[in-house]
Amino acid sequence: METACQNERAGISTDPFRTIQIHPTRKCNLTCLHCYSGSSPAHKEMLDVRALKRFLEYAYEDGFNNIAVSGGEPFLYNNLEELLQFTRSLGFKNTLASNGMLLQSDRNQRILEYVDLIAISVDGPEVLHDYIRGLKGAFDKMLKGVEVLRTLQKPFGFIHTITPQSWESLIWLGGFAYDNGAKLLQLHPLEQYGRAVQELSEYSVDDTLAHQAFILTSYLRNKYSDIMVIQLDLLHRDYLESFPQAVNSFERECAITGRLSDMIDTIIVEETGRIIPLVYGFEQGFAIGNVHDFGSKMFEDFISGKVPAIKKLFESTLNKIFNNKDIDIVNWNEMLVNESRSIS
C-alpha cells in the first residue's frame, strides 16, 4: 500500500513515517509548568475509542502508518490497551510520550507489549525536574518507570523541553540518556502555549538560547553517534534555504500522488475528536474534520477546500524566514502555528 517518497534532503528514497498524533485525554497525574495542552488531574474528557478506531481505519488506507499517543498522560486513557491492540493489528507502528511515573502496574506493563517506542519526558536534574513537574519526588518516580522499561527491554527515549533554566543541563542530559540505555533524545524548545503562557511567559527561547541549543546538540550528536539518535526541533535558516522540502512537504516528489499522507506528514486528533493538520495548536479554521462525524471523502474534501491555503501559508512562512537575516535558528512548528492564527 505504501509508496516510497523521495527524501530530497539526503537524495535517497525512503518509506517515511506518516504520523497521527492522538491526544485521547488531557487528564494527567501532573500539572507541569510548560504543558502545551494545559493538562491536569482536573480534566476528565476522554475520546470515544469506537469513533477513533473507525477514523484510524480510514487514515491507514490513505497511507498514514505511525501512531503517536500523548496527552495528558496516555496511561490514564481508559481505552489505551484496546486502542493500541487495534492499531497494531492494522499495521501501525505505535509510539507513546509519557511522564513515566505509572509504569509499574500490571495493566500498564501489559500495554507496553503493543508499544514500539516510548518517549519519557525529563526536565533536567532532579531539582529542576521536580520544580517543572510541580511535584517533589517526580524524578525518582520517573526513574522507577525507566527501570521497568529496561527490565522489559522495551525501546525507549527521552524528550526534553529546553528552557533558559535547562539549557546548561543538556550535556548532563546526554549522559543521563546514554547511561540509561535510551535510543533517542529529543530536544524541544519551550513554546508559549497552554500552561506555559501563564507560568513560564518570561522563559521564551530567544535567538541566543536557540544558538546555544544548536551548538550543544551538534556536540551531543558527535559524541553519541551510532549509539543514540539526537533530535533537535530547531532548524538553521541556511539549511531551509537549501532544502525547503525539509519542512514544505508540498515540494516533495510524492506530493503528486494526491493522497493526504503524501502532502502532510502529521495530523493531530484532539481529545474532542477534532482533526487538525500538521501540528498541535494549528488554527482550528483549518481543521480536517472530526472522528465522530466524517465521510469517505473527508480527506479529499480537505485537499480541495483547505490545502491550497495551507500551501500559501507554507510559502509565506518560509519567505519570512528567508527575509529575516537577524534570526538564524528557527522553530518551524511554532512559526507555522503563529502564522496560521494570524490569517484566521
C-alpha positions as CSV (number, residue, x, y, z in Angstrom):
1,M,0.0,0.0,0.0
2,E,2.8,2.4,0.9
3,T,4.8,4.2,-1.7
4,A,8.4,5.4,-1.4
5,C,8.8,9.1,-1.1
6,Q,11.9,10.9,-2.4
7,N,13.8,12.3,0.6
8,E,15.5,15.1,-1.2
9,R,17.4,16.2,1.8
10,A,19.5,13.0,1.6
11,G,18.9,12.1,-2.0
12,I,17.5,8.7,-1.2
13,S,14.1,7.0,-1.3
14,T,12.6,6.1,2.0
15,D,9.3,4.9,3.4
16,P,8.8,7.7,6.0
17,F,6.6,7.9,9.0
18,R,3.2,9.4,8.3
19,T,2.1,10.1,11.8
20,I,-1.3,10.5,13.5
21,Q,-0.7,12.2,16.9
22,I,-3.5,11.2,19.2
23,H,-4.4,13.2,22.4
24,P,-7.1,11.0,23.7
25,T,-7.4,12.9,27.0
26,R,-6.0,15.9,28.8
27,K,-6.2,14.1,32.1
28,C,-2.8,13.9,33.7
29,N,-1.4,13.0,37.1
30,L,0.8,16.1,37.0
31,T,0.4,19.9,36.3
32,C,3.6,20.7,34.6
33,L,4.6,24.3,34.2
34,H,5.4,24.0,30.5
35,C,2.5,21.8,29.4
36,Y,1.4,22.9,25.9
37,S,-2.0,21.3,26.3
38,G,-2.8,22.6,29.8
39,S,-3.3,19.0,31.0
40,S,-4.0,18.3,34.7
41,P,-5.8,15.9,37.1
42,A,-8.9,18.1,36.7
43,H,-9.6,17.1,33.1
44,K,-12.0,14.2,32.7
45,E,-13.0,14.1,29.0
46,M,-11.8,11.1,27.0
47,L,-12.0,10.3,23.3
48,D,-14.6,7.8,22.2
49,V,-12.4,4.8,21.2
50,R,-15.0,3.4,18.8
51,A,-15.1,6.6,16.7
52,L,-11.4,6.8,16.9
53,K,-10.9,3.3,15.5
54,R,-13.2,3.9,12.6
55,F,-11.2,7.0,11.7
56,L,-7.9,5.2,12.0
57,E,-9.0,2.5,9.6
58,Y,-9.8,5.3,7.1
59,A,-6.5,7.0,7.7
60,Y,-4.5,3.8,7.4
61,E,-5.9,3.2,4.0
62,D,-4.7,6.7,2.9
63,G,-1.2,5.8,3.9
64,F,-0.7,7.0,7.5
65,N,1.4,4.4,9.2
66,N,2.5,5.7,12.7
67,I,0.6,6.4,15.8
68,A,2.0,8.8,18.5
69,V,-0.1,8.9,21.6
70,S,0.4,11.7,24.2
71,G,-2.0,13.8,26.2
72,G,-2.4,14.4,29.0
73,E,-0.8,11.2,30.3
74,P,-1.7,8.4,27.8
75,F,-1.7,5.7,30.5
76,L,-4.7,7.5,32.1
77,Y,-6.8,6.9,29.0
78,N,-9.2,4.2,29.9
79,N,-9.1,2.6,26.4
80,L,-5.4,2.8,25.7
81,E,-4.9,-1.0,25.6
82,E,-7.8,-1.5,23.2
83,L,-6.6,1.3,21.0
84,L,-3.0,0.0,20.7
85,Q,-4.1,-3.5,20.1
86,F,-6.3,-2.3,17.3
87,T,-3.7,0.0,15.7
88,R,-1.1,-2.8,15.9
89,S,-3.5,-5.2,14.2
90,L,-4.0,-2.7,11.3
91,G,-0.2,-2.3,10.8
92,F,0.5,0.9,12.5
93,K,3.7,1.5,14.5
94,N,2.8,2.5,18.0
95,T,4.7,5.2,19.9
96,L,3.9,6.9,23.2
97,A,5.0,10.0,25.1
98,S,4.7,9.6,28.9
99,N,5.9,11.1,32.1
100,G,7.0,7.5,33.0
101,M,5.5,7.5,36.5
102,L,2.7,5.0,36.0
103,L,4.6,2.0,34.5
104,Q,4.7,-0.3,37.5
105,S,1.1,-1.6,37.3
106,D,0.3,-4.9,35.6
107,R,-2.1,-3.2,33.3
108,N,0.4,-0.6,32.0
109,Q,3.2,-3.2,31.6
110,R,0.8,-5.3,29.6
111,I,0.0,-2.2,27.4
112,L,3.8,-1.8,26.7
113,E,3.7,-5.1,24.7
114,Y,1.9,-3.1,22.0
115,V,4.3,-0.2,22.0
116,D,7.2,0.1,19.6
117,L,8.9,3.1,21.2
118,I,8.1,5.1,24.3
119,A,9.5,8.6,25.0
120,I,9.8,9.6,28.7
121,S,9.8,13.3,29.4
122,V,12.6,14.7,31.6
123,D,13.2,18.3,32.5
124,G,16.7,18.1,33.8
125,P,18.4,17.0,37.1
126,E,16.2,16.1,40.0
127,V,15.6,19.6,41.5
128,L,14.7,21.2,38.2
129,H,12.6,18.2,37.0
130,D,10.6,18.2,40.2
131,Y,10.1,22.0,40.0
132,I,8.8,21.9,36.5
133,R,6.6,18.9,37.3
134,G,5.2,20.6,40.4
135,L,5.8,17.5,42.5
136,K,8.6,16.6,44.8
137,G,9.7,13.1,44.1
138,A,8.6,13.1,40.4
139,F,12.2,12.5,39.2
140,D,12.5,9.4,41.4
141,K,9.2,8.0,40.2
142,M,10.2,8.7,36.6
143,L,13.4,6.7,37.2
144,K,11.4,3.8,38.5
145,G,9.4,3.8,35.3
146,V,12.7,3.8,33.3
147,E,13.9,0.8,35.2
148,V,10.7,-1.0,34.2
149,L,11.4,-0.3,30.6
150,R,15.0,-1.5,31.0
151,T,13.8,-4.7,32.7
152,L,11.3,-5.4,29.9
153,Q,13.9,-4.5,27.3
154,K,11.4,-2.0,25.8
155,P,13.0,0.5,23.4
156,F,12.6,4.0,24.8
157,G,13.9,7.5,24.5
158,F,13.8,10.8,26.5
159,I,12.1,14.0,25.4
160,H,13.2,17.3,27.0
161,T,11.7,20.8,26.8
162,I,14.5,23.4,26.5
163,T,14.1,26.5,28.7
164,P,16.6,29.2,29.8
165,Q,16.7,27.2,33.1
166,S,17.6,23.9,31.5
167,W,20.0,24.5,28.5
168,E,23.0,24.3,30.8
169,S,21.9,20.7,31.6
170,L,22.0,19.5,28.0
171,I,25.4,17.9,28.4
172,W,24.2,16.2,31.6
173,L,21.0,15.1,29.8
174,G,23.0,13.4,27.0
175,G,25.0,11.4,29.6
176,F,21.8,10.6,31.5
177,A,20.1,9.3,28.4
178,Y,23.2,7.3,27.4
179,D,23.7,5.8,30.9
180,N,20.1,4.6,31.0
181,G,20.2,3.0,27.6
182,A,17.9,5.4,25.7
183,K,17.7,5.0,21.9
184,L,16.5,8.6,21.4
185,L,17.0,12.0,22.9
186,Q,14.5,14.6,21.5
187,L,15.1,18.3,22.4
188,H,12.2,20.5,22.0
189,P,12.2,24.3,22.7
190,L,9.7,25.7,25.1
191,E,6.7,27.1,23.2
192,Q,4.3,29.7,24.6
193,Y,1.1,27.6,24.5
194,G,-1.1,26.1,27.2
195,R,0.1,26.5,30.8
196,A,3.5,27.9,29.7
197,V,1.7,31.2,28.8
198,Q,0.8,31.8,32.5
199,E,3.7,30.0,34.3
200,L,6.7,30.5,32.1
201,S,6.0,33.5,29.9
202,E,9.3,35.1,30.8
203,Y,11.2,32.0,29.7
204,S,10.8,32.2,25.9
205,V,13.6,30.7,23.8
206,D,15.3,33.7,22.2
207,D,17.9,33.6,19.4
208,T,20.9,33.3,21.8
209,L,19.4,30.3,23.5
210,A,18.5,28.7,20.2
211,H,22.1,29.1,19.1
212,Q,23.3,27.6,22.4
213,A,21.0,24.6,22.0
214,F,22.0,24.2,18.3
215,I,25.7,24.1,19.2
216,L,25.3,21.7,22.2
217,T,23.1,19.4,20.1
218,S,25.9,19.2,17.5
219,Y,28.3,18.2,20.2
220,L,25.9,15.5,21.6
221,R,25.3,14.1,18.1
222,N,29.1,13.7,17.6
223,K,29.6,12.2,21.0
224,Y,26.8,9.7,20.8
225,S,26.7,9.0,17.0
226,D,25.8,5.3,16.2
227,I,24.6,5.0,19.8
228,M,21.6,7.3,20.2
229,V,19.5,9.5,17.9
230,I,19.7,13.1,19.0
231,Q,16.8,15.2,17.6
232,L,16.5,19.0,17.9
233,D,13.3,20.6,16.9
234,L,15.1,23.7,15.6
235,L,16.4,24.3,12.1
236,H,19.0,26.7,10.6
237,R,17.8,29.2,8.1
238,D,20.6,28.4,5.7
239,Y,19.5,24.7,5.7
240,L,15.9,25.6,4.9
241,E,17.0,27.8,2.1
242,S,18.9,24.9,0.6
243,F,16.3,22.3,1.4
244,P,12.9,23.9,1.9
245,Q,11.3,20.4,1.3
246,A,12.6,19.5,4.8
247,V,9.5,21.3,6.1
248,N,7.5,22.0,3.0
249,S,6.1,18.6,2.1
250,F,4.3,20.0,-0.9
251,E,7.6,20.4,-2.6
252,R,8.4,16.7,-2.3
253,E,8.0,14.3,-5.3
254,C,5.5,12.1,-3.5
255,A,3.1,15.1,-3.0
256,I,1.8,14.5,-6.6
257,T,0.1,11.2,-5.6
258,G,-3.0,13.0,-4.4
259,R,-3.0,11.3,-1.0
260,L,-3.2,13.5,2.1
261,S,-0.5,11.3,3.7
262,D,1.9,12.3,1.0
263,M,1.1,16.0,1.3
264,I,1.1,16.4,5.1
265,D,3.4,14.3,7.3
266,T,1.4,14.7,10.5
267,I,-2.2,15.1,11.6
268,I,-3.5,15.5,15.1
269,V,-6.6,14.1,16.8
270,E,-7.6,16.1,19.9
271,E,-9.5,14.8,22.9
272,T,-12.7,16.3,21.4
273,G,-12.2,14.3,18.2
274,R,-11.3,17.3,16.1
275,I,-8.6,16.5,13.5
276,I,-6.0,19.2,12.9
277,P,-3.3,19.2,10.2
278,L,0.5,19.5,10.8
279,V,1.0,20.4,14.5
280,Y,-0.8,20.7,17.8
281,G,-2.3,24.3,18.2
282,F,-2.7,24.9,14.4
283,E,-5.5,27.3,13.7
284,Q,-8.9,25.5,14.1
285,G,-10.3,27.0,10.9
286,F,-8.0,24.6,9.0
287,A,-9.5,21.6,10.8
288,I,-9.8,18.4,8.6
289,G,-12.9,17.2,10.4
290,N,-13.9,15.2,13.4
291,V,-13.6,11.5,14.2
292,H,-17.2,11.5,15.5
293,D,-18.6,12.6,12.2
294,F,-16.7,12.1,8.9
295,G,-17.4,10.6,5.5
296,S,-15.4,8.7,2.9
297,K,-14.4,11.9,1.1
298,M,-13.2,13.8,4.2
299,F,-9.5,13.9,3.1
300,E,-10.5,14.6,-0.5
301,D,-12.7,17.5,0.6
302,F,-9.9,18.9,2.8
303,I,-7.4,18.7,0.0
304,S,-9.6,20.6,-2.4
305,G,-11.0,23.1,0.1
306,K,-8.2,23.9,2.5
307,V,-4.9,22.6,1.2
308,P,-4.4,25.5,-1.3
309,A,-4.4,28.0,1.6
310,I,-2.0,25.8,3.6
311,K,0.4,25.7,0.6
312,K,0.3,29.5,0.6
313,L,0.9,29.5,4.3
314,F,4.0,27.3,3.9
315,E,5.4,29.6,1.3
316,S,4.7,32.8,3.2
317,T,6.2,31.4,6.4
318,L,9.4,30.3,4.6
319,N,9.7,33.7,2.9
320,K,9.5,35.4,6.3
321,I,12.3,33.1,7.5
322,F,14.5,33.7,4.4
323,N,14.0,37.5,4.6
324,N,14.8,37.9,8.2
325,K,18.6,37.8,8.3
326,D,18.6,38.7,12.0
327,I,17.3,35.2,13.1
328,D,19.4,32.2,12.1
329,I,17.8,29.4,14.2
330,V,14.1,28.9,13.8
331,N,11.3,26.8,15.3
332,W,9.4,25.9,12.2
333,N,6.3,24.4,14.0
334,E,5.9,27.4,16.3
335,M,6.2,29.9,13.4
336,L,3.7,27.9,11.4
337,V,1.2,27.9,14.2
338,N,1.6,31.6,14.8
339,E,1.2,32.3,11.0
340,S,-1.9,30.1,10.8
341,R,-3.5,32.1,13.6
342,S,-2.6,35.4,12.1
343,I,-4.6,34.7,8.9
344,S,-7.7,33.1,10.6
